[in-house]
Amino acid sequence: MNLETYTFIGVAIIILLLFYWIIRLEIKLRKLLGKRNCSLDDSIDTIRKEVIYLKKYSEDSTTNFKDIEKKLKKAISGNETIRFNPFKGNGSGGNQSFATALINSEGDGVIISSLYSRDHVSVFSKPIKNLSSEHELSAEEKTALQKAKESILG
């Protein structure tokens, strides 16, 4: 064999290797493009648009979650009702009176109290700020507030 034969065989091997490499790249490209039968530029543009959409969706979702968290902090998350008889001993009233504490996770809310007797019912409302009130709380109201606070903490 002469030098021309070796050169021909070498070139043929290189051509076969390049042909094999092109076929593999073509197969990988078709897998990348999927069944859409479009160009690589079109696929990259579609992927870019989808990434932009997903980024915006993520930002919108984060904003929505923050808004929901703010609203949840203001929502009533602790409540407790204590029933009691304010007129022990004289037989009027029974355990029909109550004190109900309604508070949010920040400790703000209201206590609604009712004093029941045979002749009339009185209803009171006291605002709560940071788990305390400007108005004097009865023992039952304090108990309702404490239990409502405990229900928030778990």
ChimeraX attribute file (.defattr): number of C-alpha atoms within 10 A of each C-alpha:
attribute: neighborCount
match mode: 1-to-1
recipient: residues
	/A:1	5
	/A:2	6
	/A:3	8
	/A:4	9
	/A:5	10
	/A:6	11
	/A:7	11
	/A:8	11
	/A:9	12
	/A:10	12
	/A:11	12
	/A:12	12
	/A:13	12
	/A:14	12
	/A:15	12
	/A:16	12
	/A:17	12
	/A:18	12
	/A:19	12
	/A:20	12
	/A:21	12
	/A:22	12
	/A:23	12
	/A:24	12
	/A:25	12
	/A:26	12
	/A:27	12
	/A:28	12
	/A:29	13
	/A:30	16
	/A:31	10
	/A:32	13
	/A:33	17
	/A:34	11
	/A:35	8
	/A:36	10
	/A:37	10
	/A:38	11
	/A:39	12
	/A:40	13
	/A:41	10
	/A:42	13
	/A:43	16
	/A:44	13
	/A:45	12
	/A:46	12
	/A:47	12
	/A:48	12
	/A:49	12
	/A:50	12
	/A:51	12
	/A:52	12
	/A:53	12
	/A:54	12
	/A:55	12
	/A:56	12
	/A:57	12
	/A:58	12
	/A:59	12
	/A:60	12
	/A:61	12
	/A:62	12
	/A:63	12
	/A:64	12
	/A:65	12
	/A:66	12
	/A:67	11
	/A:68	11
	/A:69	12
	/A:70	11
	/A:71	10
	/A:72	13
	/A:73	14
	/A:74	15
	/A:75	16
	/A:76	18
	/A:77	19
	/A:78	22
	/A:79	22
	/A:80	20
	/A:81	20
	/A:82	18
	/A:83	17
	/A:84	18
	/A:85	17
	/A:86	18
	/A:87	15
	/A:88	11
	/A:89	8
	/A:90	7
	/A:91	10
	/A:92	15
	/A:93	19
	/A:94	17
	/A:95	16
	/A:96	15
	/A:97	20
	/A:98	20
	/A:99	25
	/A:100	23
	/A:101	28
	/A:102	23
	/A:103	27
	/A:104	23
	/A:105	18
	/A:106	16
	/A:107	22
	/A:108	19
	/A:109	25
	/A:110	22
	/A:111	23
	/A:112	16
	/A:113	23
	/A:114	18
	/A:115	20
	/A:116	21
	/A:117	18
	/A:118	9
	/A:119	7
	/A:120	8
	/A:121	12
	/A:122	10
	/A:123	12
	/A:124	10
	/A:125	14
	/A:126	18
	/A:127	17
	/A:128	20
	/A:129	15
	/A:130	12
	/A:131	19
	/A:132	17
	/A:133	16
	/A:134	9
	/A:135	10
	/A:136	10
	/A:137	15
	/A:138	11
	/A:139	10
	/A:140	18
	/A:141	22
	/A:142	20
	/A:143	18
	/A:144	23
	/A:145	30
	/A:146	16
	/A:147	18
	/A:148	24
	/A:149	23
	/A:150	13
	/A:151	13
	/A:152	16
	/A:153	10
	/A:154	7
